[in-house]
Amino acid sequence: MSADFSTDAYALLDTIEKGIAVGEDKGATAIDTNRPDVLGSAHDLSGWLDENPIK
């Protein structure tokens, strides 16, 4: 697998890790919630993996 191929996946993983690094879940209605970083990026990563299956 080339670095160019997996760059998008690694970017999504980095965003998830940054969201988790905040620590505690701030909740869905918090002004500076970390949920979009964690859950949104995980959803996007799932879609990327569906489109780019690795055997």
VENMO-V914909 format. One line per field, one symbol per residue. ss: DSSP state (H for helix, E for strand, - for the rest). psi: psi as a letter, one per 30 degrees, with the letter a starting at -180 (. if undefined). burial: # if it has 9 or more other ideal C-beta (glycine too) atoms within 8 Angstrom, else .. A space follows every 50 residues. Layout:
ss->???
psi->???
burial->???
//
This chain:
ss->--HHHHHHHHHHHHHHHHHHH-------------HHHHHHHHHHHHHHHH H----
psi->kleeegeeeeeeeeeeeeeeffckkflfgkehkgeeedeeeeeeeeeeee fikk.
burial->.....#..#..##.##.###.....#......######.###.##..##. .....
//
